[in-house]
Amino acid sequence: MSRPNPAAERTIPANAENRYRVSGADLPLSCPMPGMSLWNSHPKVYLPIAEQGGHAKCPYCGAEYDLEP
C-alpha cells in the first residue's frame, strides 16, 4: 500500500496554464514558480514583472503573468 505524499498534493503542475495571476507575495517572480513540479519544466528564470508594468511573459514556455494590484 502506498502512502500519500502531502508535498505532492500542494504542487502546481508546471506549464499547465498559459496565464497566471500573481501577487506581491510571489515576488521575486520566477518561472516555474515555487510549488510547481519541476521535473517536466524548463530551467528557472526570474521575470522582472514589477519593472514591466505588472505583466511578464516567460521566454521559455510563453506563460504570461499578471501582477494583481
mmCIF file of the C-alpha atoms, coordinates in Angstrom:
data_MODEL
# 
_entry.id   MODEL 
# 
loop_
_atom_site.group_PDB 
_atom_site.id 
_atom_site.type_symbol 
_atom_site.label_atom_id 
_atom_site.label_alt_id 
_atom_site.label_comp_id 
_atom_site.label_asym_id 
_atom_site.label_entity_id 
_atom_site.label_seq_id 
_atom_site.pdbx_PDB_ins_code 
_atom_site.Cartn_x 
_atom_site.Cartn_y 
_atom_site.Cartn_z 
_atom_site.occupancy 
_atom_site.B_iso_or_equiv 
_atom_site.pdbx_formal_charge 
_atom_site.auth_seq_id 
_atom_site.auth_comp_id 
_atom_site.auth_asym_id 
_atom_site.auth_atom_id 
_atom_site.pdbx_PDB_model_num 
ATOM 1  C CA . MET A 1 1  ? 0.000  0.000  0.000   1.00 0.00 ? 1  MET A CA 1 
ATOM 2  C CA . SER A 1 2  ? 1.454  3.378  -0.957  1.00 0.00 ? 2  SER A CA 1 
ATOM 3  C CA . ARG A 1 3  ? 1.242  6.290  1.410   1.00 0.00 ? 3  ARG A CA 1 
ATOM 4  C CA . PRO A 1 4  ? 0.037  9.663  0.111   1.00 0.00 ? 4  PRO A CA 1 
ATOM 5  C CA . ASN A 1 5  ? 2.687  12.304 -0.354  1.00 0.00 ? 5  ASN A CA 1 
ATOM 6  C CA . PRO A 1 6  ? 1.439  15.558 1.233   1.00 0.00 ? 6  PRO A CA 1 
ATOM 7  C CA . ALA A 1 7  ? 4.071  17.610 -0.627  1.00 0.00 ? 7  ALA A CA 1 
ATOM 8  C CA . ALA A 1 8  ? 2.829  16.302 -3.966  1.00 0.00 ? 8  ALA A CA 1 
ATOM 9  C CA . GLU A 1 9  ? -0.698 17.417 -3.151  1.00 0.00 ? 9  GLU A CA 1 
ATOM 10 C CA . ARG A 1 10 ? 0.475  21.044 -2.856  1.00 0.00 ? 10 ARG A CA 1 
ATOM 11 C CA . THR A 1 11 ? 2.379  21.179 -6.136  1.00 0.00 ? 11 THR A CA 1 
ATOM 12 C CA . ILE A 1 12 ? 1.084  23.034 -9.151  1.00 0.00 ? 12 ILE A CA 1 
ATOM 13 C CA . PRO A 1 13 ? 1.661  21.351 -12.500 1.00 0.00 ? 13 PRO A CA 1 
ATOM 14 C CA . ALA A 1 14 ? 4.286  23.378 -14.365 1.00 0.00 ? 14 ALA A CA 1 
ATOM 15 C CA . ASN A 1 15 ? 3.204  24.791 -17.714 1.00 0.00 ? 15 ASN A CA 1 
ATOM 16 C CA . ALA A 1 16 ? -0.385 23.692 -17.060 1.00 0.00 ? 16 ALA A CA 1 
ATOM 17 C CA . GLU A 1 17 ? -1.796 27.133 -17.763 1.00 0.00 ? 17 GLU A CA 1 
ATOM 18 C CA . ASN A 1 18 ? -0.921 29.939 -20.138 1.00 0.00 ? 18 ASN A CA 1 
ATOM 19 C CA . ARG A 1 19 ? -1.769 32.804 -17.768 1.00 0.00 ? 19 ARG A CA 1 
ATOM 20 C CA . TYR A 1 20 ? -1.221 33.177 -14.030 1.00 0.00 ? 20 TYR A CA 1 
ATOM 21 C CA . ARG A 1 21 ? -2.351 35.935 -11.651 1.00 0.00 ? 21 ARG A CA 1 
ATOM 22 C CA . VAL A 1 22 ? 0.292  36.645 -9.034  1.00 0.00 ? 22 VAL A CA 1 
ATOM 23 C CA . SER A 1 23 ? 0.531  38.949 -6.032  1.00 0.00 ? 23 SER A CA 1 
ATOM 24 C CA . GLY A 1 24 ? 3.293  40.862 -4.295  1.00 0.00 ? 24 GLY A CA 1 
ATOM 25 C CA . ALA A 1 25 ? 3.849  37.820 -2.083  1.00 0.00 ? 25 ALA A CA 1 
ATOM 26 C CA . ASP A 1 26 ? 5.068  35.929 -5.185  1.00 0.00 ? 26 ASP A CA 1 
ATOM 27 C CA . LEU A 1 27 ? 7.896  38.404 -5.837  1.00 0.00 ? 27 LEU A CA 1 
ATOM 28 C CA . PRO A 1 28 ? 10.591 37.954 -6.932  1.00 0.00 ? 28 PRO A CA 1 
ATOM 29 C CA . LEU A 1 29 ? 8.723  36.118 -9.689  1.00 0.00 ? 29 LEU A CA 1 
ATOM 30 C CA . SER A 1 30 ? 10.244 33.081 -11.308 1.00 0.00 ? 30 SER A CA 1 
ATOM 31 C CA . CYS A 1 31 ? 9.010  30.618 -13.883 1.00 0.00 ? 31 CYS A CA 1 
ATOM 32 C CA . PRO A 1 32 ? 8.435  27.918 -12.932 1.00 0.00 ? 32 PRO A CA 1 
ATOM 33 C CA . MET A 1 33 ? 7.109  29.283 -9.654  1.00 0.00 ? 33 MET A CA 1 
ATOM 34 C CA . PRO A 1 34 ? 7.855  27.642 -6.286  1.00 0.00 ? 34 PRO A CA 1 
ATOM 35 C CA . GLY A 1 35 ? 5.351  24.876 -5.768  1.00 0.00 ? 35 GLY A CA 1 
ATOM 36 C CA . MET A 1 36 ? 5.316  23.855 -9.424  1.00 0.00 ? 36 MET A CA 1 
ATOM 37 C CA . SER A 1 37 ? 6.565  20.385 -10.212 1.00 0.00 ? 37 SER A CA 1 
ATOM 38 C CA . LEU A 1 38 ? 9.909  20.930 -11.921 1.00 0.00 ? 38 LEU A CA 1 
ATOM 39 C CA . TRP A 1 39 ? 10.701 17.555 -13.426 1.00 0.00 ? 39 TRP A CA 1 
ATOM 40 C CA . ASN A 1 40 ? 8.980  18.331 -16.734 1.00 0.00 ? 40 ASN A CA 1 
ATOM 41 C CA . SER A 1 41 ? 9.713  22.026 -16.984 1.00 0.00 ? 41 SER A CA 1 
ATOM 42 C CA . HIS A 1 42 ? 12.451 24.357 -18.162 1.00 0.00 ? 42 HIS A CA 1 
ATOM 43 C CA . PRO A 1 43 ? 15.298 25.992 -16.223 1.00 0.00 ? 43 PRO A CA 1 
ATOM 44 C CA . LYS A 1 44 ? 14.208 28.521 -13.610 1.00 0.00 ? 44 LYS A CA 1 
ATOM 45 C CA . VAL A 1 45 ? 14.187 32.081 -14.906 1.00 0.00 ? 45 VAL A CA 1 
ATOM 46 C CA . TYR A 1 46 ? 13.376 35.260 -12.972 1.00 0.00 ? 46 TYR A CA 1 
ATOM 47 C CA . LEU A 1 47 ? 10.891 37.636 -14.593 1.00 0.00 ? 47 LEU A CA 1 
ATOM 48 C CA . PRO A 1 48 ? 11.001 41.427 -13.932 1.00 0.00 ? 48 PRO A CA 1 
ATOM 49 C CA . ILE A 1 49 ? 7.222  41.814 -13.667 1.00 0.00 ? 49 ILE A CA 1 
ATOM 50 C CA . ALA A 1 50 ? 7.232  44.949 -11.488 1.00 0.00 ? 50 ALA A CA 1 
ATOM 51 C CA . GLU A 1 51 ? 9.502  46.764 -13.936 1.00 0.00 ? 51 GLU A CA 1 
ATOM 52 C CA . GLN A 1 52 ? 7.308  45.758 -16.895 1.00 0.00 ? 52 GLN A CA 1 
ATOM 53 C CA . GLY A 1 53 ? 4.053  47.361 -15.808 1.00 0.00 ? 53 GLY A CA 1 
ATOM 54 C CA . GLY A 1 54 ? 2.721  44.331 -13.937 1.00 0.00 ? 54 GLY A CA 1 
ATOM 55 C CA . HIS A 1 55 ? 2.941  41.914 -16.859 1.00 0.00 ? 55 HIS A CA 1 
ATOM 56 C CA . ALA A 1 56 ? 5.647  39.417 -17.806 1.00 0.00 ? 56 ALA A CA 1 
ATOM 57 C CA . LYS A 1 57 ? 5.991  36.566 -20.277 1.00 0.00 ? 57 LYS A CA 1 
ATOM 58 C CA . CYS A 1 58 ? 8.308  33.610 -19.817 1.00 0.00 ? 58 CYS A CA 1 
ATOM 59 C CA . PRO A 1 59 ? 10.804 33.337 -22.682 1.00 0.00 ? 59 PRO A CA 1 
ATOM 60 C CA . TYR A 1 60 ? 10.895 29.534 -22.361 1.00 0.00 ? 60 TYR A CA 1 
ATOM 61 C CA . CYS A 1 61 ? 7.281  28.387 -22.140 1.00 0.00 ? 61 CYS A CA 1 
ATOM 62 C CA . GLY A 1 62 ? 5.343  31.542 -23.027 1.00 0.00 ? 62 GLY A CA 1 
ATOM 63 C CA . ALA A 1 63 ? 3.379  31.561 -19.763 1.00 0.00 ? 63 ALA A CA 1 
ATOM 64 C CA . GLU A 1 64 ? 2.065  35.032 -19.004 1.00 0.00 ? 64 GLU A CA 1 
ATOM 65 C CA . TYR A 1 65 ? 1.951  36.513 -15.520 1.00 0.00 ? 65 TYR A CA 1 
ATOM 66 C CA . ASP A 1 66 ? -0.216 39.413 -14.364 1.00 0.00 ? 66 ASP A CA 1 
ATOM 67 C CA . LEU A 1 67 ? 0.545  41.176 -11.094 1.00 0.00 ? 67 LEU A CA 1 
ATOM 68 C CA . GLU A 1 68 ? -2.576 41.899 -9.048  1.00 0.00 ? 68 GLU A CA 1 
ATOM 69 C CA . PRO A 1 69 ? -2.761 45.422 -7.615  1.00 0.00 ? 69 PRO A CA 1 
# 
